[in-house]
């Protein structure tokens, strides 16, 4: 379901990000290589900063 959402976002020129992920969840997402096609942040603040920088 997450991979489908990321693909759909990519097709429409958007990015899917996950924020507030606990360390164990972020590690699992990295193990299954989700971090290769979406950004994973441990805090909402990090995700917001990424968003602000990517908006230019």
N, C-alpha and C positions, 0 to 999 in steps of 0.2 A: 504494500500500500504506500509506503514512504517512497519507494523507488518510482512508482507510477506517478506520484505527485511531483517528484523532482523532474521527471521526464516531461510531464505536461507543462510545468513551469518553464522549462527550457525551450519547449516548442513555441511558447508565447513570448519569448524574450525576457523571461524573469528568472529569478533564482530562488530556490528553496533553501532556507536556513533553519537550523534548529538552535534554539537558545535555552539556557537554563538546564542543560543536560548535566546530570550528575556524572562524576568521573567514570563510574562503572559503565554507564550507558554510552558515554562518549567513546570509551574503549571498545565496547562491542560494535558500535557503528564503524569504528576504524578497522576492526578486525574483518568485518564483512565488506570493507572498502567503500562504504557510503561516503566517506570523506573525500573520495576522488571526484564526486559529482555534486556535492553540496557542502556548504560551510556549517561547521558544528561549533557552537560557542557555549562556554560554561556559564555565561551570564547574559542577561538581557542587555546590559550596558555594552558589552563587547559586540553583540550583534548590532546594536544601534550605531555604535561607532563605525563598524564596517559599512553599514547602510549609508551613513552620512558621507563617508569617504568615497563610496562607489557612485554616489549620486553626483559628485564633483561639484 
